[in-house]
């Protein structure tokens, strides 16, 4: 499992980063590989699963996912819309 995570570029991600990525995939338009996710929607979706990620950690995780190339922000720097890496 760890080698698969490394191959996918997930080795440096924290649990919070992975949770944010999973939720992005859950809300994504699979045809366009795009997702729009606000902290409010994220909180609502994770609350059902009793997962707690703070607002600041949510945004840190999005930044980290961008830095490692798993997502790309589209529609400007303050947009909550992301293109997910489809590979």
Biopython code that builds the backbone (N, CA, C, O; Angstrom):
import numpy as np
from Bio.PDB.StructureBuilder import StructureBuilder

atoms = [
    (1, "UNK", "N", (0.833, -1.191, 0.000)),
    (1, "UNK", "CA", (0.000, 0.000, 0.000)),
    (1, "UNK", "C", (0.875, 1.252, 0.000)),
    (1, "UNK", "O", (0.586, 2.209, -0.717)),
    (2, "UNK", "N", (1.936, 1.250, 0.793)),
    (2, "UNK", "CA", (2.807, 2.420, 0.852)),
    (2, "UNK", "C", (3.490, 2.682, -0.481)),
    (2, "UNK", "O", (3.641, 3.837, -0.879)),
    (3, "UNK", "N", (3.908, 1.624, -1.182)),
    (3, "UNK", "CA", (4.558, 1.828, -2.480)),
    (3, "UNK", "C", (3.560, 2.367, -3.500)),
    (3, "UNK", "O", (3.924, 3.184, -4.346)),
    (4, "UNK", "N", (2.317, 1.924, -3.431)),
    (4, "UNK", "CA", (1.280, 2.455, -4.327)),
    (4, "UNK", "C", (1.043, 3.929, -4.031)),
    (4, "UNK", "O", (0.890, 4.731, -4.953)),
    (5, "UNK", "N", (1.011, 4.286, -2.766)),
    (5, "UNK", "CA", (0.824, 5.688, -2.377)),
    (5, "UNK", "C", (1.981, 6.537, -2.895)),
    (5, "UNK", "O", (1.771, 7.651, -3.374)),
    (6, "UNK", "N", (3.194, 6.014, -2.799)),
    (6, "UNK", "CA", (4.364, 6.745, -3.294)),
    (6, "UNK", "C", (4.275, 6.950, -4.805)),
    (6, "UNK", "O", (4.566, 8.038, -5.303)),
    (7, "UNK", "N", (3.871, 5.904, -5.537)),
    (7, "UNK", "CA", (3.760, 5.997, -6.990)),
    (7, "UNK", "C", (2.731, 7.038, -7.413)),
    (7, "UNK", "O", (2.903, 7.708, -8.431)),
    (8, "UNK", "N", (1.675, 7.170, -6.641)),
    (8, "UNK", "CA", (0.619, 8.126, -6.960)),
    (8, "UNK", "C", (0.925, 9.532, -6.452)),
    (8, "UNK", "O", (0.148, 10.458, -6.686)),
    (9, "UNK", "N", (2.043, 9.698, -5.764)),
    (9, "UNK", "CA", (2.404, 11.003, -5.232)),
    (9, "UNK", "C", (1.711, 11.327, -3.932)),
    (9, "UNK", "O", (1.582, 12.497, -3.573)),
    (10, "UNK", "N", (1.259, 10.306, -3.216)),
    (10, "UNK", "CA", (0.517, 10.516, -1.981)),
    (10, "UNK", "C", (1.369, 10.336, -0.735)),
    (10, "UNK", "O", (0.879, 10.535, 0.377)),
    (11, "UNK", "N", (2.620, 9.968, -0.896)),
    (11, "UNK", "CA", (3.474, 9.660, 0.240)),
    (11, "UNK", "C", (3.690, 10.808, 1.200)),
    (11, "UNK", "O", (3.848, 10.584, 2.401)),
    (12, "UNK", "N", (3.700, 12.028, 0.702)),
    (12, "UNK", "CA", (3.966, 13.183, 1.561)),
    (12, "UNK", "C", (2.694, 13.787, 2.150)),
    (12, "UNK", "O", (2.757, 14.791, 2.860)),
    (13, "UNK", "N", (1.546, 13.189, 1.863)),
    (13, "UNK", "CA", (0.281, 13.753, 2.326)),
    (13, "UNK", "C", (-0.057, 13.304, 3.742)),
    (13, "UNK", "O", (0.188, 12.161, 4.127)),
    (14, "UNK", "N", (-0.622, 14.225, 4.498)),
    (14, "UNK", "CA", (-1.112, 13.897, 5.840)),
    (14, "UNK", "C", (-2.492, 13.263, 5.713)),
    (14, "UNK", "O", (-3.077, 13.241, 4.630)),
    (15, "UNK", "N", (-3.004, 12.750, 6.822)),
    (15, "UNK", "CA", (-4.357, 12.192, 6.814)),
    (15, "UNK", "C", (-5.372, 13.248, 6.391)),
    (15, "UNK", "O", (-6.293, 12.953, 5.630)),
    (16, "UNK", "N", (-5.210, 14.466, 6.877)),
    (16, "UNK", "CA", (-6.126, 15.553, 6.505)),
    (16, "UNK", "C", (-6.060, 15.838, 5.009)),
    (16, "UNK", "O", (-7.090, 16.053, 4.371)),
    (17, "UNK", "N", (-4.853, 15.841, 4.448)),
    (17, "UNK", "CA", (-4.693, 16.065, 3.010)),
    (17, "UNK", "C", (-5.444, 14.993, 2.223)),
    (17, "UNK", "O", (-6.119, 15.292, 1.238)),
    (18, "UNK", "N", (-5.322, 13.763, 2.659)),
    (18, "UNK", "CA", (-5.979, 12.647, 1.966)),
    (18, "UNK", "C", (-7.494, 12.742, 2.078)),
    (18, "UNK", "O", (-8.207, 12.427, 1.125)),
    (19, "UNK", "N", (-7.988, 13.172, 3.227)),
    (19, "UNK", "CA", (-9.434, 13.339, 3.406)),
    (19, "UNK", "C", (-9.954, 14.406, 2.448)),
    (19, "UNK", "O", (-10.986, 14.211, 1.806)),
    (20, "UNK", "N", (-9.250, 15.527, 2.349)),
    (20, "UNK", "CA", (-9.662, 16.598, 1.433)),
    (20, "UNK", "C", (-9.657, 16.078, -0.004)),
    (20, "UNK", "O", (-10.585, 16.358, -0.762)),
    (21, "UNK", "N", (-8.634, 15.331, -0.385)),
    (21, "UNK", "CA", (-8.552, 14.782, -1.736)),
    (21, "UNK", "C", (-9.703, 13.816, -2.012)),
    (21, "UNK", "O", (-10.298, 13.847, -3.089)),
    (22, "UNK", "N", (-10.010, 12.972, -1.056)),
    (22, "UNK", "CA", (-11.114, 12.015, -1.224)),
    (22, "UNK", "C", (-12.442, 12.745, -1.413)),
    (22, "UNK", "O", (-13.237, 12.381, -2.280)),
    (23, "UNK", "N", (-12.680, 13.773, -0.604)),
    (23, "UNK", "CA", (-13.928, 14.531, -0.730)),
    (23, "UNK", "C", (-13.974, 15.254, -2.077)),
    (23, "UNK", "O", (-15.030, 15.320, -2.707)),
    (24, "UNK", "N", (-12.842, 15.794, -2.520)),
    (24, "UNK", "CA", (-12.804, 16.420, -3.848)),
    (24, "UNK", "C", (-13.219, 15.421, -4.926)),
    (24, "UNK", "O", (-14.009, 15.751, -5.811)),
    (25, "UNK", "N", (-12.690, 14.206, -4.851)),
    (25, "UNK", "CA", (-13.062, 13.172, -5.825)),
    (25, "UNK", "C", (-14.537, 12.822, -5.705)),
    (25, "UNK", "O", (-15.197, 12.576, -6.714)),
    (26, "UNK", "N", (-15.059, 12.795, -4.492)),
    (26, "UNK", "CA", (-16.474, 12.460, -4.287)),
    (26, "UNK", "C", (-17.410, 13.479, -4.931)),
    (26, "UNK", "O", (-18.453, 13.104, -5.467)),
    (27, "UNK", "N", (-17.051, 14.762, -4.885)),
    (27, "UNK", "CA", (-17.930, 15.811, -5.421)),
    (27, "UNK", "C", (-17.590, 16.179, -6.868)),
    (27, "UNK", "O", (-18.259, 17.024, -7.464)),
    (28, "UNK", "N", (-16.571, 15.562, -7.428)),
    (28, "UNK", "CA", (-16.099, 15.933, -8.763)),
    (28, "UNK", "C", (-17.059, 15.503, -9.862)),
    (28, "UNK", "O", (-17.744, 14.485, -9.762)),
    (29, "UNK", "N", (-17.083, 16.311, -10.912)),
    (29, "UNK", "CA", (-17.720, 15.937, -12.166)),
    (29, "UNK", "C", (-16.710, 15.023, -12.857)),
    (29, "UNK", "O", (-15.680, 15.487, -13.347)),
    (30, "UNK", "N", (-17.003, 13.743, -12.895)),
    (30, "UNK", "CA", (-16.030, 12.767, -13.396)),
    (30, "UNK", "C", (-15.700, 12.978, -14.879)),
    (30, "UNK", "O", (-14.587, 12.674, -15.310)),
    (31, "UNK", "N", (-16.645, 13.489, -15.656)),
    (31, "UNK", "CA", (-16.389, 13.720, -17.082)),
    (31, "UNK", "C", (-15.381, 14.839, -17.301)),
    (31, "UNK", "O", (-14.543, 14.756, -18.199)),
    (32, "UNK", "N", (-15.456, 15.876, -16.491)),
    (32, "UNK", "CA", (-14.567, 17.029, -16.648)),
    (32, "UNK", "C", (-13.385, 16.988, -15.688)),
    (32, "UNK", "O", (-12.483, 17.819, -15.793)),
    (33, "UNK", "N", (-13.368, 16.043, -14.760)),
    (33, "UNK", "CA", (-12.332, 15.959, -13.720)),
    (33, "UNK", "C", (-12.207, 17.269, -12.963)),
    (33, "UNK", "O", (-11.104, 17.712, -12.643)),
    (34, "UNK", "N", (-13.356, 17.890, -12.679)),
    (34, "UNK", "CA", (-13.379, 19.150, -11.945)),
    (34, "UNK", "C", (-14.269, 19.022, -10.725)),
    (34, "UNK", "O", (-15.255, 18.285, -10.724)),
    (35, "UNK", "N", (-13.902, 19.755, -9.688)),
    (35, "UNK", "CA", (-14.696, 19.767, -8.464)),
    (35, "UNK", "C", (-14.734, 21.175, -7.901)),
    (35, "UNK", "O", (-13.740, 21.901, -7.934)),
    (36, "UNK", "N", (-15.890, 21.548, -7.387)),
    (36, "UNK", "CA", (-16.031, 22.806, -6.665)),
    (36, "UNK", "C", (-16.315, 22.446, -5.221)),
    (36, "UNK", "O", (-17.278, 21.740, -4.922)),
    (37, "UNK", "N", (-15.470, 22.938, -4.326)),
    (37, "UNK", "CA", (-15.593, 22.558, -2.923)),
    (37, "UNK", "C", (-15.295, 23.748, -2.024)),
    (37, "UNK", "O", (-14.191, 24.293, -2.036)),
    (38, "UNK", "N", (-16.284, 24.136, -1.255)),
    (38, "UNK", "CA", (-16.097, 25.174, -0.240)),
    (38, "UNK", "C", (-15.862, 24.482, 1.100)),
    (38, "UNK", "O", (-16.137, 23.292, 1.249)),
    (39, "UNK", "N", (-15.354, 25.232, 2.066)),
    (39, "UNK", "CA", (-15.160, 24.646, 3.389)),
    (39, "UNK", "C", (-16.500, 24.243, 3.988)),
    (39, "UNK", "O", (-16.591, 23.232, 4.684)),
    (40, "UNK", "N", (-17.537, 25.026, 3.721)),
    (40, "UNK", "CA", (-18.860, 24.729, 4.269)),
    (40, "UNK", "C", (-19.377, 23.384, 3.762)),
    (40, "UNK", "O", (-19.876, 22.578, 4.547)),
    (41, "UNK", "N", (-19.260, 23.137, 2.451)),
    (41, "UNK", "CA", (-19.689, 21.857, 1.887)),
    (41, "UNK", "C", (-18.817, 20.728, 2.422)),
    (41, "UNK", "O", (-19.321, 19.664, 2.782)),
    (42, "UNK", "N", (-17.518, 20.958, 2.474)),
    (42, "UNK", "CA", (-16.592, 19.959, 3.006)),
    (42, "UNK", "C", (-16.981, 19.578, 4.433)),
    (42, "UNK", "O", (-17.033, 18.396, 4.770)),
    (43, "UNK", "N", (-17.252, 20.575, 5.265)),
    (43, "UNK", "CA", (-17.629, 20.322, 6.664)),
    (43, "UNK", "C", (-18.911, 19.518, 6.756)),
    (43, "UNK", "O", (-19.030, 18.603, 7.572)),
    (44, "UNK", "N", (-19.860, 19.867, 5.917)),
    (44, "UNK", "CA", (-21.140, 19.159, 5.907)),
    (44, "UNK", "C", (-20.946, 17.684, 5.539)),
    (44, "UNK", "O", (-21.530, 16.798, 6.164)),
    (45, "UNK", "N", (-20.127, 17.434, 4.529)),
    (45, "UNK", "CA", (-19.898, 16.064, 4.077)),
    (45, "UNK", "C", (-19.090, 15.243, 5.079)),
    (45, "UNK", "O", (-19.367, 14.060, 5.276)),
    (46, "UNK", "N", (-18.101, 15.858, 5.711)),
    (46, "UNK", "CA", (-17.276, 15.114, 6.666)),
    (46, "UNK", "C", (-17.963, 14.955, 8.015)),
    (46, "UNK", "O", (-17.691, 13.999, 8.743)),
    (47, "UNK", "N", (-18.841, 15.873, 8.348)),
    (47, "UNK", "CA", (-19.565, 15.797, 9.624)),
    (47, "UNK", "C", (-20.402, 14.520, 9.696)),
    (47, "UNK", "O", (-20.520, 13.905, 10.756)),
    (48, "UNK", "N", (-20.976, 14.131, 8.567)),
    (48, "UNK", "CA", (-21.781, 12.909, 8.498)),
    (48, "UNK", "C", (-20.945, 11.679, 8.850)),
    (48, "UNK", "O", (-21.465, 10.695, 9.375)),
    (49, "UNK", "N", (-19.664, 11.744, 8.561)),
    (49, "UNK", "CA", (-18.752, 10.627, 8.821)),
    (49, "UNK", "C", (-17.969, 10.822, 10.115)),
    (49, "UNK", "O", (-17.066, 10.047, 10.428)),
    (50, "UNK", "N", (-18.320, 11.858, 10.856)),
    (50, "UNK", "CA", (-17.663, 12.189, 12.121)),
    (50, "UNK", "C", (-16.168, 12.440, 11.949)),
    (50, "UNK", "O", (-15.357, 12.050, 12.790)),
    (51, "UNK", "N", (-15.821, 13.096, 10.845)),
    (51, "UNK", "CA", (-14.438, 13.488, 10.563)),
    (51, "UNK", "C", (-14.330, 14.985, 10.819)),
    (51, "UNK", "O", (-15.170, 15.761, 10.362)),
    (52, "UNK", "N", (-13.301, 15.387, 11.545)),
    (52, "UNK", "CA", (-13.121, 16.805, 11.851)),
    (52, "UNK", "C", (-11.792, 17.286, 11.271)),
    (52, "UNK", "O", (-10.725, 16.773, 11.608)),
    (53, "UNK", "N", (-11.884, 18.280, 10.394)),
    (53, "UNK", "CA", (-10.713, 18.953, 9.841)),
    (53, "UNK", "C", (-10.998, 20.443, 9.983)),
    (53, "UNK", "O", (-12.030, 20.925, 9.516)),
    (54, "UNK", "N", (-10.093, 21.171, 10.621)),
    (54, "UNK", "CA", (-10.313, 22.606, 10.840)),
    (54, "UNK", "C", (-10.292, 23.370, 9.517)),
    (54, "UNK", "O", (-9.785, 22.883, 8.506)),
    (55, "UNK", "N", (-10.848, 24.565, 9.550)),
    (55, "UNK", "CA", (-10.873, 25.431, 8.364)),
    (55, "UNK", "C", (-9.456, 25.710, 7.868)),
    (55, "UNK", "O", (-9.189, 25.630, 6.668)),
    (56, "UNK", "N", (-8.544, 26.038, 8.792)),
    (56, "UNK", "CA", (-7.171, 26.342, 8.372)),
    (56, "UNK", "C", (-6.495, 25.108, 7.776)),
    (56, "UNK", "O", (-5.759, 25.220, 6.796)),
    (57, "UNK", "N", (-6.736, 23.937, 8.355)),
    (57, "UNK", "CA", (-6.145, 22.710, 7.818)),
    (57, "UNK", "C", (-6.722, 22.386, 6.444)),
    (57, "UNK", "O", (-6.003, 21.903, 5.570)),
    (58, "UNK", "N", (-8.002, 22.645, 6.247)),
    (58, "UNK", "CA", (-8.643, 22.431, 4.947)),
    (58, "UNK", "C", (-7.902, 23.222, 3.863)),
    (58, "UNK", "O", (-7.571, 22.678, 2.810)),
    (59, "UNK", "N", (-7.647, 24.500, 4.126)),
    (59, "UNK", "CA", (-6.971, 25.333, 3.134)),
    (59, "UNK", "C", (-5.496, 24.962, 2.989)),
    (59, "UNK", "O", (-4.945, 25.053, 1.891)),
    (60, "UNK", "N", (-4.852, 24.548, 4.072)),
    (60, "UNK", "CA", (-3.467, 24.065, 3.978)),
    (60, "UNK", "C", (-3.407, 22.810, 3.120)),
    (60, "UNK", "O", (-2.487, 22.637, 2.320)),
    (61, "UNK", "N", (-4.386, 21.944, 3.290)),
    (61, "UNK", "CA", (-4.425, 20.708, 2.507)),
    (61, "UNK", "C", (-4.639, 21.000, 1.027)),
    (61, "UNK", "O", (-3.999, 20.381, 0.177)),
    (62, "UNK", "N", (-5.530, 21.931, 0.710)),
    (62, "UNK", "CA", (-5.729, 22.305, -0.694)),
    (62, "UNK", "C", (-4.433, 22.839, -1.297)),
    (62, "UNK", "O", (-4.084, 22.500, -2.428)),
    (63, "UNK", "N", (-3.725, 23.673, -0.544)),
    (63, "UNK", "CA", (-2.457, 24.224, -1.027)),
    (63, "UNK", "C", (-1.441, 23.103, -1.259)),
    (63, "UNK", "O", (-0.739, 23.095, -2.269)),
    (64, "UNK", "N", (-1.368, 22.170, -0.329)),
    (64, "UNK", "CA", (-0.434, 21.045, -0.456)),
    (64, "UNK", "C", (-0.775, 20.195, -1.678)),
    (64, "UNK", "O", (0.118, 19.782, -2.418)),
    (65, "UNK", "N", (-2.065, 19.934, -1.891)),
    (65, "UNK", "CA", (-2.489, 19.146, -3.047)),
    (65, "UNK", "C", (-2.127, 19.849, -4.353)),
    (65, "UNK", "O", (-1.786, 19.197, -5.339)),
    (66, "UNK", "N", (-2.202, 21.173, -4.356)),
    (66, "UNK", "CA", (-1.766, 21.946, -5.527)),
    (66, "UNK", "C", (-0.251, 21.826, -5.708)),
    (66, "UNK", "O", (0.233, 21.619, -6.821)),
    (67, "UNK", "N", (0.487, 21.956, -4.612)),
    (67, "UNK", "CA", (1.957, 21.923, -4.675)),
    (67, "UNK", "C", (2.479, 20.596, -5.201)),
    (67, "UNK", "O", (3.476, 20.570, -5.923)),
    (68, "UNK", "N", (1.825, 19.494, -4.853)),
    (68, "UNK", "CA", (2.295, 18.182, -5.313)),
    (68, "UNK", "C", (1.694, 17.801, -6.664)),
    (68, "UNK", "O", (1.977, 16.726, -7.192)),
    (69, "UNK", "N", (0.868, 18.681, -7.221)),
    (69, "UNK", "CA", (0.354, 18.474, -8.570)),
    (69, "UNK", "C", (-0.862, 17.577, -8.692)),
    (69, "UNK", "O", (-1.189, 17.133, -9.793)),
    (70, "UNK", "N", (-1.541, 17.302, -7.585)),
    (70, "UNK", "CA", (-2.725, 16.446, -7.649)),
    (70, "UNK", "C", (-3.977, 17.211, -8.055)),
    (70, "UNK", "O", (-4.924, 16.625, -8.580)),
    (71, "UNK", "N", (-3.983, 18.520, -7.815)),
    (71, "UNK", "CA", (-5.092, 19.373, -8.234)),
    (71, "UNK", "C", (-4.528, 20.676, -8.790)),
    (71, "UNK", "O", (-3.401, 21.061, -8.481)),
    (72, "UNK", "N", (-5.321, 21.340, -9.607)),
    (72, "UNK", "CA", (-4.979, 22.654, -10.138)),
    (72, "UNK", "C", (-6.190, 23.547, -9.951)),
    (72, "UNK", "O", (-7.301, 23.179, -10.332)),
    (73, "UNK", "N", (-5.986, 24.704, -9.375)),
    (73, "UNK", "CA", (-7.089, 25.654, -9.192)),
    (73, "UNK", "C", (-7.421, 26.268, -10.553)),
    (73, "UNK", "O", (-6.531, 26.671, -11.300)),
    (74, "UNK", "N", (-8.707, 26.329, -10.856)),
    (74, "UNK", "CA", (-9.131, 26.964, -12.101)),
    (74, "UNK", "C", (-10.088, 28.104, -11.769)),
    (74, "UNK", "O", (-10.651, 28.151, -10.675)),
    (75, "UNK", "N", (-10.263, 28.995, -12.690)),
    (75, "UNK", "CA", (-11.134, 30.165, -12.519)),
    (75, "UNK", "C", (-10.586, 31.179, -11.528)),
    (75, "UNK", "O", (-11.366, 31.901, -10.908)),
    (76, "UNK", "N", (-9.276, 31.258, -11.357)),
    (76, "UNK", "CA", (-8.683, 32.310, -10.537)),
    (76, "UNK", "C", (-8.222, 31.865, -9.172)),
    (76, "UNK", "O", (-8.596, 30.794, -8.694)),
    (77, "UNK", "N", (-7.397, 32.705, -8.538)),
    (77, "UNK", "CA", (-6.760, 32.341, -7.269)),
    (77, "UNK", "C", (-7.717, 32.229, -6.080)),
    (77, "UNK", "O", (-7.374, 31.588, -5.086)),
    (78, "UNK", "N", (-8.895, 32.828, -6.153)),
    (78, "UNK", "CA", (-9.828, 32.752, -5.026)),
    (78, "UNK", "C", (-10.989, 31.802, -5.319)),
    (78, "UNK", "O", (-11.956, 31.722, -4.562)),
    (79, "UNK", "N", (-10.869, 31.096, -6.421)),
    (79, "UNK", "CA", (-11.913, 30.163, -6.825)),
    (79, "UNK", "C", (-11.857, 28.894, -5.980)),
    (79, "UNK", "O", (-10.792, 28.505, -5.502)),
    (80, "UNK", "N", (-12.983, 28.268, -5.802)),
    (80, "UNK", "CA", (-13.042, 26.989, -5.104)),
    (80, "UNK", "C", (-13.220, 25.838, -6.072)),
    (80, "UNK", "O", (-13.670, 24.758, -5.691)),
    (81, "UNK", "N", (-12.860, 26.075, -7.345)),
    (81, "UNK", "CA", (-12.995, 25.044, -8.371)),
    (81, "UNK", "C", (-11.614, 24.521, -8.738)),
    (81, "UNK", "O", (-10.672, 25.286, -8.945)),
    (82, "UNK", "N", (-11.518, 23.206, -8.811)),
    (82, "UNK", "CA", (-10.227, 22.551, -9.029)),
    (82, "UNK", "C", (-10.337, 21.513, -10.132)),
    (82, "UNK", "O", (-11.371, 20.866, -10.295)),
    (83, "UNK", "N", (-9.264, 21.363, -10.882)),
    (83, "UNK", "CA", (-9.142, 20.269, -11.838)),
    (83, "UNK", "C", (-8.304, 19.201, -11.149)),
    (83, "UNK", "O", (-7.221, 19.477, -10.633)),
    (84, "UNK", "N", (-8.820, 17.989, -11.150)),
    (84, "UNK", "CA", (-8.125, 16.894, -10.497)),
    (84, "UNK", "C", (-7.259, 16.155, -11.505)),
    (84, "UNK", "O", (-7.649, 15.962, -12.656)),
    (85, "UNK", "N", (-6.097, 15.751, -11.061)),
    (85, "UNK", "CA", (-5.192, 14.987, -11.910)),
    (85, "UNK", "C", (-5.867, 13.657, -12.207)),
    (85, "UNK", "O", (-6.252, 12.936, -11.287)),
    (86, "UNK", "N", (-6.011, 13.334, -13.468)),
    (86, "UNK", "CA", (-6.778, 12.154, -13.862)),
    (86, "UNK", "C", (-5.928, 10.898, -14.005)),
    (86, "UNK", "O", (-6.473, 9.833, -14.295)),
    (87, "UNK", "N", (-4.650, 10.979, -13.819)),
    (87, "UNK", "CA", (-3.779, 9.808, -13.996)),
    (87, "UNK", "C", (-3.745, 8.950, -12.768)),
    (87, "UNK", "O", (-3.062, 7.927, -12.748)),
]
sb = StructureBuilder()
sb.init_structure("model")
sb.init_model(0)
sb.init_chain("A")
sb.init_seg("    ")
for serial, (resi, resn, name, xyz) in enumerate(atoms, 1):
    if name == "N":
        sb.init_residue(resn, " ", resi, " ")
    sb.init_atom(name, np.array(xyz, "f"), 0.0, 1.0, " ", f" {name:<3s}", serial, name[0])
structure = sb.get_structure()
